[in-house]
Amino acid sequence: MTLPAPASMPTSAKLGSIISAISIVGIGLALMIPLLSIALDRYGASGFTIGLHTAVQALAAILTAFMIPRLLALFGPRHLLTISILILAATVLGFTVLTSSLAWLVLRFILGGCLTSLFIVSEYWISAIAEDRRRGFIMGVYATFLSLGFAIGPAILSLLGSEGNVPYYVGAALFLLGLLPILASSDRAPIHAHNASGSGLFAIFRRSPAAVSAAFFFGAIESSGFSFLPLWGERVGLSPAMAALLLTCGGLGNVVCQIPIGLLADRLNRPMLMLVCAGIGALGTLIAPALAGSAAWLFFGIFCWGGVVGGIYTVGLANLSKTFDGPDLAAANSAFILNYAAGMLIGPPVTGLLFQTIGANGFIYAISSMAGIYALIIGGHVLRRA
């Protein structure tokens, strides 16, 4: 099949438009996920139910990942991103009209599918035009601006509050704002992606399990954090507004750390760097309860932790882009996002179950275990390659 890719714009302009668009979308996404979790909690939903809603979004992402290469060939990057954003905005507004739990599950499914389209297409686009010698740096820039969006979203939620329809209207408006740089882009030059199919995705995983599994564990950690970190903050004594700002601190840590981590990825052994990020993430999570008595120290700890853990995704994506090129790259990006979505599918329900049965620190144990398991996996990979 033929997979369209942009080529008429200068490389820097293409990168700027893609990164700008996905950053704005990131603001809307980071506003909506904690908003929906807080709303469900207010309605009396259990921790497991909140995790299940997030998992439904991830299930849609998994199913969509298999379809994206063909949809790209059919619509092209710009049109596919435009369609996805328009549906996203309409879906967000749907949460203000439909109030049943089943309706919200359907809306979360649609939300997950559209977000998957956005991330696969944008990351494929960036990977396809980035030079390998600067790919870690460019992925660091991409992750920095995306993280900036993830930091701004919860801050907006903290200012707006979680009651009423205004946060939903703002979320829809942010998604629509992300259309502007996309509409300024071009996608006329095709490349061939004949093996960007379902079977190709599994072949990609077999060729680069360390890089692809980075997406799985980061997806589990990040989605669990978005869903439960504000709730954990409330349980340990923070006000709802302050608890929402925990996500902003983690996002700001990503903003500060991803370019330095990306530069390190261009100079150091990438699997070893992922091992360091995962190990610090596992051990750092366990420190959080001890910091809960001081809001300042807790915010600082989340800031540092968020920056280091975000490196798992940044370095994993850079390593993936070094391993694959040409027709394999679109399949590799689809496999990466598919595994990220699988992590989203498994992580929040497991975290929610521990949150419900053990208490607030069930969240801590879940996140630490996820990072620790990945550290063991990547550590084994490093030892085998030594």
Disulfide bonds with the S-S distance in Angstrom:
none
